Amino acid sequence: MFVLGNLLVALGQILNIVLDVFKWVVIIRALISWVSPDPYNPIVQFLQRITDPLLTPIQRKVPPMGGLDLSPIILLLAIIFLQLFFVKTMIQIGYSISG
């Protein structure tokens, strides 16, 4: 059973790193959107391709308030929730299984 526990711990830690990186990608995307970037810039295109699948559904449900797009804030809160609840729970279960 310790192998399954170690697997859960490792997967939880990797997921936490992935979520941290994605959190920074969302922050960078939000900051770049303030300066009206060149849409043909490859970095801007990459950031949009990575974040749009998660930001677009949020933007449909939460309209901009006074011209301010709240979708990156909502996405960041969701990522933080996943890190604090799901990842932490996954790692704790892994530790309890492995002994």
Backbone as JSON Lines, residues from 0, in Angstrom:
{"i":0,"aa":"M","n":[0.81,-1.21,0.0],"ca":[0.0,0.0,0.0],"c":[0.85,1.27,0.0]}
{"i":1,"aa":"F","n":[2.09,1.15,0.47],"ca":[2.94,2.34,0.52],"c":[3.24,2.88,-0.87]}
{"i":2,"aa":"V","n":[3.2,1.99,-1.88],"ca":[3.45,2.45,-3.25],"c":[2.31,3.36,-3.71]}
{"i":3,"aa":"L","n":[1.08,2.98,-3.42],"ca":[-0.07,3.82,-3.76],"c":[-0.01,5.14,-3.01]}
{"i":4,"aa":"G","n":[0.38,5.1,-1.75],"ca":[0.51,6.33,-0.98],"c":[1.57,7.25,-1.56]}
{"i":5,"aa":"N","n":[2.72,6.69,-1.91],"ca":[3.77,7.51,-2.51],"c":[3.35,8.07,-3.86]}
{"i":6,"aa":"L","n":[2.58,7.27,-4.62],"ca":[2.07,7.74,-5.91],"c":[1.14,8.94,-5.72]}
{"i":7,"aa":"L","n":[0.25,8.85,-4.74],"ca":[-0.67,9.97,-4.48],"c":[0.08,11.21,-4.03]}
{"i":8,"aa":"V","n":[1.1,11.04,-3.2],"ca":[1.9,12.19,-2.75],"c":[2.61,12.82,-3.93]}
{"i":9,"aa":"A","n":[3.23,11.99,-4.78],"ca":[3.96,12.51,-5.94],"c":[3.01,13.22,-6.91]}
{"i":10,"aa":"L","n":[1.87,12.61,-7.19],"ca":[0.9,13.24,-8.09],"c":[0.38,14.56,-7.51]}
{"i":11,"aa":"G","n":[0.14,14.58,-6.21],"ca":[-0.32,15.81,-5.57],"c":[0.71,16.92,-5.66]}
{"i":12,"aa":"Q","n":[1.98,16.58,-5.46],"ca":[3.02,17.6,-5.53],"c":[3.21,18.1,-6.96]}
{"i":13,"aa":"I","n":[3.14,17.19,-7.93],"ca":[3.24,17.61,-9.34],"c":[2.06,18.49,-9.72]}
{"i":14,"aa":"L","n":[0.86,18.1,-9.29],"ca":[-0.33,18.9,-9.58],"c":[-0.22,20.28,-8.95]}
{"i":15,"aa":"N","n":[0.35,20.37,-7.76],"ca":[0.54,21.65,-7.1],"c":[1.49,22.54,-7.9]}
{"i":16,"aa":"I","n":[2.56,21.96,-8.43],"ca":[3.5,22.73,-9.26],"c":[2.83,23.2,-10.54]}
{"i":17,"aa":"V","n":[2.07,22.33,-11.18],"ca":[1.36,22.71,-12.42],"c":[0.38,23.84,-12.14]}
{"i":18,"aa":"L","n":[-0.35,23.75,-11.04],"ca":[-1.29,24.82,-10.69],"c":[-0.57,26.12,-10.37]}
{"i":19,"aa":"D","n":[0.59,26.04,-9.73],"ca":[1.38,27.25,-9.46],"c":[1.81,27.92,-10.77]}
{"i":20,"aa":"V","n":[2.3,27.13,-11.7],"ca":[2.73,27.68,-13.0],"c":[1.54,28.3,-13.72]}
{"i":21,"aa":"F","n":[0.4,27.6,-13.71],"ca":[-0.78,28.13,-14.4],"c":[-1.27,29.4,-13.72]}
{"i":22,"aa":"K","n":[-1.14,29.47,-12.41],"ca":[-1.52,30.69,-11.68],"c":[-0.71,31.88,-12.2]}
{"i":23,"aa":"W","n":[0.6,31.68,-12.38],"ca":[1.45,32.76,-12.89],"c":[1.12,33.11,-14.33]}
{"i":24,"aa":"V","n":[0.74,32.11,-15.12],"ca":[0.35,32.38,-16.51],"c":[-0.9,33.26,-16.54]}
{"i":25,"aa":"V","n":[-1.86,32.98,-15.67],"ca":[-3.08,33.8,-15.6],"c":[-2.74,35.23,-15.15]}
{"i":26,"aa":"I","n":[-1.86,35.35,-14.16],"ca":[-1.47,36.68,-13.68],"c":[-0.77,37.47,-14.79]}
{"i":27,"aa":"I","n":[0.15,36.82,-15.5],"ca":[0.85,37.5,-16.6],"c":[-0.12,37.9,-17.69]}
{"i":28,"aa":"R","n":[-1.07,37.01,-18.0],"ca":[-2.07,37.33,-19.03],"c":[-2.89,38.55,-18.62]}
{"i":29,"aa":"A","n":[-3.27,38.62,-17.35],"ca":[-4.06,39.76,-16.88],"c":[-3.25,41.05,-16.94]}
{"i":30,"aa":"L","n":[-2.0,40.99,-16.54],"ca":[-1.15,42.18,-16.57],"c":[-0.9,42.65,-18.01]}
{"i":31,"aa":"I","n":[-0.67,41.71,-18.9],"ca":[-0.42,42.09,-20.31],"c":[-1.68,42.69,-20.94]}
{"i":32,"aa":"S","n":[-2.84,42.25,-20.51],"ca":[-4.08,42.77,-21.11],"c":[-4.28,44.25,-20.79]}
{"i":33,"aa":"W","n":[-3.62,44.76,-19.77],"ca":[-3.77,46.17,-19.41],"c":[-3.07,47.1,-20.38]}
{"i":34,"aa":"V","n":[-2.08,46.6,-21.11],"ca":[-1.29,47.47,-21.98],"c":[-1.63,47.31,-23.46]}
{"i":35,"aa":"S","n":[-2.73,46.69,-23.78],"ca":[-3.18,46.4,-25.15],"c":[-2.04,45.86,-26.01]}
{"i":36,"aa":"P","n":[-1.73,44.58,-25.82],"ca":[-0.58,43.97,-26.49],"c":[-0.85,43.72,-27.97]}
{"i":37,"aa":"D","n":[0.22,43.49,-28.69],"ca":[0.14,43.13,-30.11],"c":[-0.45,41.72,-30.22]}
{"i":38,"aa":"P","n":[-1.62,41.56,-30.88],"ca":[-2.24,40.23,-30.94],"c":[-1.44,39.22,-31.76]}
{"i":39,"aa":"Y","n":[-0.48,39.68,-32.54],"ca":[0.33,38.77,-33.35],"c":[1.62,38.36,-32.65]}
{"i":40,"aa":"N","n":[1.86,38.87,-31.47],"ca":[3.03,38.47,-30.69],"c":[2.86,37.02,-30.27]}
{"i":41,"aa":"P","n":[3.88,36.17,-30.51],"ca":[3.73,34.76,-30.16],"c":[3.52,34.5,-28.67]}
{"i":42,"aa":"I","n":[4.1,35.34,-27.82],"ca":[3.9,35.14,-26.38],"c":[2.46,35.44,-26.0]}
{"i":43,"aa":"V","n":[1.91,36.5,-26.56],"ca":[0.51,36.86,-26.29],"c":[-0.41,35.77,-26.81]}
{"i":44,"aa":"Q","n":[-0.13,35.25,-28.0],"ca":[-0.95,34.18,-28.57],"c":[-0.88,32.92,-27.7]}
{"i":45,"aa":"F","n":[0.31,32.6,-27.21],"ca":[0.47,31.44,-26.32],"c":[-0.35,31.62,-25.04]}
{"i":46,"aa":"L","n":[-0.24,32.79,-24.42],"ca":[-0.98,33.04,-23.19],"c":[-2.48,32.95,-23.41]}
{"i":47,"aa":"Q","n":[-2.95,33.46,-24.54],"ca":[-4.38,33.39,-24.84],"c":[-4.83,31.96,-25.1]}
{"i":48,"aa":"R","n":[-4.03,31.19,-25.84],"ca":[-4.39,29.8,-26.11],"c":[-4.45,28.98,-24.84]}
{"i":49,"aa":"I","n":[-3.57,29.26,-23.9],"ca":[-3.51,28.49,-22.66],"c":[-4.65,28.87,-21.71]}
{"i":50,"aa":"T","n":[-4.96,30.15,-21.61],"ca":[-5.92,30.6,-20.6],"c":[-7.36,30.74,-21.1]}
{"i":51,"aa":"D","n":[-7.55,30.95,-22.39],"ca":[-8.9,31.16,-22.91],"c":[-9.88,30.02,-22.61]}
{"i":52,"aa":"P","n":[-9.47,28.74,-22.7],"ca":[-10.46,27.69,-22.41],"c":[-11.06,27.77,-21.01]}
{"i":53,"aa":"L","n":[-10.34,28.33,-20.06],"ca":[-10.9,28.46,-18.71],"c":[-11.48,29.84,-18.44]}
{"i":54,"aa":"L","n":[-10.93,30.86,-19.07],"ca":[-11.44,32.21,-18.83],"c":[-12.75,32.5,-19.57]}
{"i":55,"aa":"T","n":[-12.9,31.96,-20.78],"ca":[-14.09,32.26,-21.59],"c":[-15.4,31.84,-20.92]}
{"i":56,"aa":"P","n":[-15.51,30.63,-20.36],"ca":[-16.78,30.29,-19.68],"c":[-17.07,31.21,-18.48]}
{"i":57,"aa":"I","n":[-16.02,31.62,-17.78],"ca":[-16.22,32.53,-16.64],"c":[-16.69,33.89,-17.15]}
{"i":58,"aa":"Q","n":[-16.11,34.36,-18.26],"ca":[-16.49,35.66,-18.83],"c":[-17.94,35.65,-19.31]}
{"i":59,"aa":"R","n":[-18.43,34.49,-19.76],"ca":[-19.84,34.4,-20.19],"c":[-20.78,34.54,-19.0]}
{"i":60,"aa":"K","n":[-20.38,33.99,-17.86],"ca":[-21.25,34.01,-16.68],"c":[-21.12,35.29,-15.86]}
{"i":61,"aa":"V","n":[-19.92,35.89,-15.86],"ca":[-19.69,37.11,-15.08],"c":[-19.31,38.23,-16.04]}
{"i":62,"aa":"P","n":[-20.25,39.11,-16.33],"ca":[-19.93,40.2,-17.26],"c":[-18.96,41.19,-16.62]}
{"i":63,"aa":"P","n":[-18.24,41.97,-17.44],"ca":[-17.32,42.97,-16.87],"c":[-18.08,44.01,-16.05]}
{"i":64,"aa":"M","n":[-17.51,44.37,-14.93],"ca":[-18.12,45.38,-14.07],"c":[-17.37,46.69,-14.23]}
{"i":65,"aa":"G","n":[-18.0,47.64,-14.85],"ca":[-17.37,48.93,-15.08],"c":[-16.15,48.83,-15.98]}
{"i":66,"aa":"G","n":[-16.19,47.88,-16.92],"ca":[-15.06,47.68,-17.82],"c":[-13.96,46.82,-17.25]}
{"i":67,"aa":"L","n":[-14.12,46.34,-16.02],"ca":[-13.11,45.51,-15.36],"c":[-13.49,44.04,-15.5]}
{"i":68,"aa":"D","n":[-12.61,43.25,-16.1],"ca":[-12.84,41.83,-16.28],"c":[-12.43,41.1,-15.01]}
{"i":69,"aa":"L","n":[-13.4,40.49,-14.35],"ca":[-13.13,39.8,-13.1],"c":[-12.78,38.33,-13.28]}
{"i":70,"aa":"S","n":[-12.83,37.83,-14.51],"ca":[-12.61,36.41,-14.74],"c":[-11.23,35.93,-14.3]}
{"i":71,"aa":"P","n":[-10.14,36.68,-14.5],"ca":[-8.85,36.18,-13.98],"c":[-8.82,36.04,-12.45]}
{"i":72,"aa":"I","n":[-9.49,36.96,-11.76],"ca":[-9.54,36.88,-10.3],"c":[-10.3,35.64,-9.85]}
{"i":73,"aa":"I","n":[-11.43,35.38,-10.53],"ca":[-12.23,34.21,-10.2],"c":[-11.45,32.93,-10.49]}
{"i":74,"aa":"L","n":[-10.75,32.9,-11.62],"ca":[-9.94,31.73,-11.96],"c":[-8.81,31.53,-10.95]}
{"i":75,"aa":"L","n":[-8.17,32.61,-10.54],"ca":[-7.11,32.5,-9.53],"c":[-7.65,31.98,-8.21]}
{"i":76,"aa":"L","n":[-8.83,32.42,-7.82],"ca":[-9.43,31.92,-6.58],"c":[-9.76,30.43,-6.7]}
{"i":77,"aa":"A","n":[-10.2,30.0,-7.87],"ca":[-10.48,28.58,-8.09],"c":[-9.2,27.75,-8.03]}
{"i":78,"aa":"I","n":[-8.12,28.27,-8.59],"ca":[-6.85,27.55,-8.55],"c":[-6.35,27.45,-7.11]}
{"i":79,"aa":"I","n":[-6.46,28.53,-6.35],"ca":[-6.03,28.52,-4.95],"c":[-6.88,27.54,-4.15]}
{"i":80,"aa":"F","n":[-8.18,27.49,-4.43],"ca":[-9.06,26.53,-3.75],"c":[-8.62,25.1,-4.06]}
{"i":81,"aa":"L","n":[-8.32,24.82,-5.34],"ca":[-7.86,23.48,-5.7],"c":[-6.56,23.12,-4.98]}
{"i":82,"aa":"Q","n":[-5.66,24.08,-4.86],"ca":[-4.41,23.81,-4.17],"c":[-4.62,23.56,-2.68]}
{"i":83,"aa":"L","n":[-5.47,24.36,-2.06],"ca":[-5.66,24.24,-0.62],"c":[-6.55,23.08,-0.22]}
{"i":84,"aa":"F","n":[-7.48,22.7,-1.08],"ca":[-8.39,21.61,-0.72],"c":[-8.01,20.31,-1.4]}
{"i":85,"aa":"F","n":[-8.06,20.28,-2.73],"ca":[-7.88,19.02,-3.45],"c":[-6.46,18.49,-3.34]}
{"i":86,"aa":"V","n":[-5.48,19.32,-3.64],"ca":[-4.09,18.87,-3.62],"c":[-3.66,18.51,-2.2]}
{"i":87,"aa":"K","n":[-4.0,19.34,-1.25],"ca":[-3.63,19.07,0.14],"c":[-4.28,17.78,0.63]}
{"i":88,"aa":"T","n":[-5.54,17.56,0.29],"ca":[-6.24,16.33,0.67],"c":[-5.59,15.12,0.02]}
{"i":89,"aa":"M","n":[-5.24,15.26,-1.26],"ca":[-4.6,14.17,-1.99],"c":[-3.27,13.78,-1.34]}
{"i":90,"aa":"I","n":[-2.48,14.77,-0.97],"ca":[-1.19,14.5,-0.34],"c":[-1.38,13.89,1.05]}
{"i":91,"aa":"Q","n":[-2.35,14.38,1.82],"ca":[-2.58,13.83,3.15],"c":[-3.07,12.38,3.07]}
{"i":92,"aa":"I","n":[-3.92,12.07,2.11],"ca":[-4.37,10.68,1.91],"c":[-3.18,9.81,1.55]}
{"i":93,"aa":"G","n":[-2.31,10.33,0.68],"ca":[-1.12,9.57,0.31],"c":[-0.24,9.28,1.5]}
{"i":94,"aa":"Y","n":[-0.03,10.28,2.36],"ca":[0.78,10.07,3.56],"c":[0.13,9.08,4.53]}
{"i":95,"aa":"S","n":[-1.18,9.14,4.65],"ca":[-1.85,8.22,5.58],"c":[-1.84,6.78,5.04]}
{"i":96,"aa":"I","n":[-1.88,6.63,3.72],"ca":[-1.81,5.27,3.14],"c":[-0.4,4.7,3.29]}
{"i":97,"aa":"S","n":[0.6,5.53,3.05],"ca":[1.97,5.02,3.08],"c":[2.48,4.81,4.51]}
{"i":98,"aa":"G","n":[1.78,5.36,5.45],"ca":[2.17,5.12,6.84],"c":[3.05,6.12,7.32]}
